[in-house]
């Protein structure tokens, strides 16, 4: 069973940058399409960006051109480089398997990103 641990969040001013990391343990990580999700207070969890096992990517419209998702299968890790951050990016960020109808792995604790105006 894969376990997920997110890190790299923090408090940053609008326009700033952060790099999030997701470390996975267990087998089969390299065959999973992976994604970053976020959940703001009072809102549903939403997909931010996804990366296929082979490296193809897609992004939510709200983050296109600002965020970059990547993965390192040898390190069993997924990354989210965030730039030009906006207050509306404030949320807890999680990684997990991509795909709306895919059985998710146990959710990690997430990492808090707070963007001040």
C-alpha positions as CSV (number, residue, x, y, z in Angstrom):
1,X,0.0,0.0,0.0
2,X,1.4,3.4,-1.0
3,X,1.6,6.1,1.6
4,X,1.8,9.8,0.7
5,X,3.6,12.6,2.6
6,X,3.3,16.1,1.4
7,X,5.6,19.0,2.3
8,X,6.9,22.4,1.2
9,X,3.9,24.6,2.1
10,X,4.1,27.9,3.9
11,X,3.2,31.5,4.1
12,X,4.1,33.6,1.0
13,X,3.2,37.0,-0.3
14,X,1.2,37.3,-3.5
15,X,3.5,37.0,-6.5
16,X,5.8,34.7,-4.7
17,X,6.7,31.0,-5.3
18,X,6.7,27.7,-3.5
19,X,7.7,24.2,-4.4
20,X,5.6,21.4,-3.0
21,X,6.9,17.8,-2.7
22,X,5.0,14.5,-2.3
23,X,6.9,11.5,-1.2
24,X,5.4,8.1,-1.7
25,X,6.2,4.8,-0.1
26,X,5.3,1.3,-1.3
27,X,5.1,-0.4,-4.6
28,X,3.7,0.5,-8.0
29,X,4.1,4.3,-7.7
30,X,5.7,4.5,-11.2
31,X,2.6,3.2,-12.9
32,X,0.2,5.6,-11.3
33,X,-0.9,8.8,-12.9
34,X,-0.5,11.3,-10.0
35,X,-2.1,14.6,-9.2
36,X,-2.1,17.5,-6.9
37,X,-5.4,18.6,-5.3
38,X,-6.3,21.4,-3.0
39,X,-9.0,22.2,-0.6
40,X,-9.8,25.7,0.6
41,X,-11.8,26.3,3.7
42,X,-15.5,25.7,3.1
43,X,-14.9,24.4,-0.4
44,X,-14.6,21.0,-2.1
45,X,-11.3,19.4,-2.9
46,X,-10.3,20.3,-6.5
47,X,-7.8,19.0,-9.0
48,X,-4.9,21.3,-9.6
49,X,-2.6,19.4,-11.9
50,X,-1.9,15.9,-13.0
51,X,1.1,14.0,-14.4
52,X,0.9,10.6,-16.1
53,X,3.3,7.8,-15.4
54,X,5.0,8.7,-18.7
55,X,5.2,12.4,-17.9
56,X,2.3,13.9,-19.8
57,X,0.7,16.8,-17.8
58,X,-2.5,18.7,-17.5
59,X,-3.6,21.7,-15.4
60,X,-6.7,23.3,-14.0
61,X,-7.4,26.5,-16.0
62,X,-6.9,28.6,-12.8
63,X,-3.2,27.6,-12.5
64,X,-2.1,27.2,-16.2
65,X,1.0,29.1,-16.9
66,X,1.8,29.5,-13.2
67,X,2.2,26.0,-11.8
68,X,4.3,23.1,-13.1
69,X,3.9,19.5,-12.0
70,X,6.7,17.0,-12.3
71,X,7.6,13.6,-11.0
72,X,10.7,11.5,-10.3
73,X,9.8,7.8,-10.4
74,X,13.3,6.8,-9.0
75,X,12.6,8.9,-5.9
76,X,8.9,8.0,-5.9
77,X,8.1,11.7,-5.7
78,X,5.8,14.2,-7.3
79,X,6.5,18.0,-7.2
80,X,4.4,21.1,-7.8
81,X,6.3,24.3,-8.6
82,X,4.0,27.2,-8.0
83,X,4.8,30.7,-9.2
84,X,2.9,34.0,-9.3
85,X,0.9,32.9,-6.4
86,X,-2.4,34.6,-5.7
87,X,-4.5,34.8,-2.4
88,X,-7.0,32.5,-4.1
89,X,-4.4,29.8,-4.2
90,X,-4.6,29.5,-0.4
91,X,-5.6,26.0,0.5
92,X,-4.3,22.7,1.9
93,X,-2.6,20.8,-1.0
94,X,-2.6,17.1,-1.3
95,X,-1.2,14.6,-3.8
96,X,-2.9,11.4,-4.8
97,X,-3.7,9.3,-7.8
98,X,-5.2,11.2,-10.8
99,X,-8.6,10.3,-12.3
100,X,-12.1,11.0,-11.1
101,X,-13.1,7.3,-11.1
102,X,-9.8,5.9,-9.9
103,X,-9.6,4.4,-6.4
104,X,-7.6,6.9,-4.4
105,X,-4.7,6.0,-2.1
106,X,-5.1,6.9,1.6
107,X,-4.9,10.7,1.8
108,X,-1.9,12.2,3.5
109,X,-2.0,15.1,5.9
110,X,-1.5,17.7,3.2
111,X,0.6,20.8,3.3
112,X,-0.9,24.3,4.0
113,X,-0.2,27.1,1.5
114,X,-1.2,30.5,2.5
115,X,-0.8,33.5,0.2
116,X,-1.1,36.9,1.7
117,X,-2.2,40.0,-0.4
